[in-house]
Each structure stands twice: as C-alpha cells, then as structure tokens.
Amino acid sequence: MQEMEKYIEEEKKYHLQTYGRLPVVLVKGEGMYVYDVNGKKYVDFLAGIGVNNVGHCHPKVVEAIKKQAETLIHTSNIYYTIPQIELAKKLVNLSGLNRAFFCNSGAEANEAAIKLARKYAKEILGKDGGEIITMENAFHGRTITTITATPKPKYQKGYEPLTPGFKYVPFNDIEALKESITDKTVAIMLEPVQGEGGIHVADKEYLRAVRDLCDDKNLVLIFDEVQCGMGRTGKMFAFEHYGVKPDILTLAKALGGGVPIGAMLAKEEIAKAMGYGDHGTTFGGNPLACSAALATIEVIEGILGHVEEMGKYFMDKLETLNKKYPFIKEVRGLGLMLGMELEFNGGEIVKKMLEKGYLINCTSDVVLRFLPPLIVEKEHIDGLIKALDEVFSEMNNK
C-alpha cells in the first residue's frame, strides 16, 4: 500500500491537477482485466473511456505495434507511408465516404471537421457566416473551439473569449433544429449516441429528418462518433443503425486499440474544399498508430455479432436492477454503450465498485456509464450486476 501512496503523492506534486483520479495506480492490462501496483485485479467496464474496445493489450494489436516499431515509427507527412495509405483505404471502404484525414485525438478530428465544413461552405457554396449547430448534452472535445461546440458552461468557464459561430438546440427535437437554422448556418454536428452527456440515443426518425433537413438546406451533416464508433454499438459505425450517412464523420478513442489516433472522413465533394497546406499535423497518421488501427479494425470486424448479443444481455440485466430499485430513473443505450440514470450523484457508487474490483464511471453526475471492452462475456456482466446489486442493496438498507 505504501508504494501506491508514494506514486499518488508524486503525481500530486508533479502533475498539473486537472484529473480527479480514483486512488489506484494501474500497471498492467490483459483482456478484460487491469492490475494495480499491489497486484489487485479489476474487471474493466470502462475500457479507458471507450478506447480499449478490443480489450487490454490484444495480441494482434501488440504484434502489429511491435512489428511496426521495429520498422518505422515516424517520418512526417511530407512523405508517403504504407500503413497510412492502407488505413485510409480501409476506413473509406467501411464507411462509404471518400477521403480520410488522420490526427491524434477526438478533439483534433472534430476541429478538422469544423474547419472543413466552414471552408466548404465559404469556398464551394459561397456561404458566409460559418455557423454550426450542435446539441444540448453534447461533448466534442477540450480545445477552445470544441469546448465552444460543447454546450456545457463547466467546460467553458474561464476560457473566454470562446470561438464564435456556434448555436445549441435540444437533442432529438427536430422542430427546434428547424427553427434555429438561419442564412448563416453551414453545418449540423451531433453524436448519434451521446456519451459524456449521459448516454442519450438519437431517435431513428429524428436522425433521418436531420439528414433530410441538411439535404434541403444544403448544410453539412457531421457525425461525431469518437465514442460511439468502432464497434461500440454493435455496428462498425453507429450511423449504420439508422440508414443515414453523414457528410463528415469523426473517429478516435477505440480506433488505435489504445494508441492515440483520430480520423476525419468526408465525402469527396466536401473534401475537395481543402488543398495542400490547408490543414495538417505532425504526428497524425504516423506508421505506428496506423498499424495499430489496422489490427484493431480487423479484430472488431470479427466480433460485431458478439457485441450485439452481449449488449442485449447486459441491457436485460441492468433492467432487472431498474425494476428492483426505485432510485434508478432509466436504463438506456445501444450495443455496449449503456447508461443507468440515478436520482442522485453516482460518484460514491463508482468508488464502492472500485473496492469490489470493478471499473465503471459516472457521467453528467447522475448516469453510471458502462463501456466494457467488446470482448466482454456473460460471466463478466453477471459479476458486475451482482456487485452493483450488493452496493445498491447496502444503500437501500441505510
């Protein structure tokens, strides 16, 4: 225990205190499990906030990283590299979009999408204004522009002046969206399943109506699938559940199996608005990250059916708790992206589950969020439900 405390004290001394961390130092991961510095084992139902979709240190991903690390790690985007070309081809073919741009994170992918949408509107359509409409409860990143696209004051406070040109409307409300559009509007940006906002799933009719609205008004439709993409919902991309294709798609988190990489995919007509020198990044799409991503995609392609099966099983098990405890307001989600809304702050439940050896988290203060690796099995889910039931029962009896 002294070793754990030593590391925690050193972090508090040397690291910028931007994270409210749980008191555990993790040193190893394997499949569904992580281990702390004292050797305690935890079942991971958060997956690095939706990053470790193929589990921790998946052998195929590890092998791809090892092989690439021994060959070529970085060159810069002044030169062509084979892994980047192969990954661009793979994602284009999977998504049905036409062009890929690689960066290092979800926020960067969303920045690229915002820049491209505005440039397309101005230079191809001749539309000034650059206004982009985003949804209440959205989360698009931590840069100045993406916190502005995220309509939550707690992320924006103290960072003013914010980037102009954003407007917010309620999610799943097509009439409010229609009323908000002006001659300055160039794009609509949303998550098909909102993650940080509390696991809110877009209605099918709503998303189809948004697509029709964008077609009618000549607006760019951007889907942020940083968290809900890459197999998380049981499809490679969440938009596949809806029969609706975006003009621009953003990905990150799970794309590299734990190695940082983000991607923006776009239709040809829109992509042509950017030319040489219009956007760039030093590390984006480096050979190491792209090789990890190619291996990750291969694994995800083979388990999508399993994700759908486990998602339904998990949802059913959470619903049994919903019926049992009156303080549970709602269980919702899609695939293995699930949330349980409570009548109170769920922070203490997260801590109690950590003590029992389970990693979960609470988002939007009151929503317990479950994002297990996609390789999760019924016995893992049963164990979590049993532990959660015990925690709830203890609370109920106080």
Stockholm file with secondary structure:
# STOCKHOLM 1.0

chainA/1-398         MQEMEKYIEEEKKYHLQTYGRLPVVLVKGEGMYVYDVNGKKYVDFLAGIGVNNVGHCHPKVVEAIKKQAETLIHTSNIYYTIPQIELAKKLVNLSGLNRAFFCNSGAEANEAAIKLARKYAKEILGKDGGEIITMENAFHGRTITTITATPKPKYQKGYEPLTPGFKYVPFNDIEALKESITDKTVAIMLEPVQGEGGIHVADKEYLRAVRDLCDDKNLVLIFDEVQCGMGRTGKMFAFEHYGVKPDILTLAKALGGGVPIGAMLAKEEIAKAMGYGDHGTTFGGNPLACSAALATIEVIEGILGHVEEMGKYFMDKLETLNKKYPFIKEVRGLGLMLGMELEFNGGEIVKKMLEKGYLINCTSDVVLRFLPPLIVEKEHIDGLIKALDEVFSEMNNK
#=GR chainA/1-398 SS CHHHHHHHHHHHHHSCSCCCCCSCCEEEEEBTEEEETTCCEEEESSHHHHTCTTCBTCHHHHHHHHHHHTTCSCCCTTSCCHHHHHHHHHHHHHHSCSEEEEESSHHHHHHHHHHHHHHHHHHTSCCCCCEEEEETTCCCCSSHHHHHHSCCHHHHTTCCSCCSCEEEECTTCHHHHHHHCCTTEEEEEECSEETTTTCEECCHHHHHHHHHHHHHHTCEEEEECTTTTTTTTSSSSGGGGTTCCCSEEEECGGGGTTSCCEEEEECHHHHTTCCTTSSCCSSTTCHHHHHHHHHHHHHHHTTHHHHHHHHHHHHHHHHHHHHHCTTEEEEEEETTEEEEEESSCCHHHHHHHHHTTEECEEETTTEEEECCCTTCCHHHHHHHHHHHHHHHHHHHTC
#=GC SS_cons         CHHHHHHHHHHHHHSCSCCCCCSCCEEEEEBTEEEETTCCEEEESSHHHHTCTTCBTCHHHHHHHHHHHTTCSCCCTTSCCHHHHHHHHHHHHHHSCSEEEEESSHHHHHHHHHHHHHHHHHHTSCCCCCEEEEETTCCCCSSHHHHHHSCCHHHHTTCCSCCSCEEEECTTCHHHHHHHCCTTEEEEEECSEETTTTCEECCHHHHHHHHHHHHHHTCEEEEECTTTTTTTTSSSSGGGGTTCCCSEEEECGGGGTTSCCEEEEECHHHHTTCCTTSSCCSSTTCHHHHHHHHHHHHHHHTTHHHHHHHHHHHHHHHHHHHHHCTTEEEEEEETTEEEEEESSCCHHHHHHHHHTTEECEEETTTEEEECCCTTCCHHHHHHHHHHHHHHHHHHHTC
//
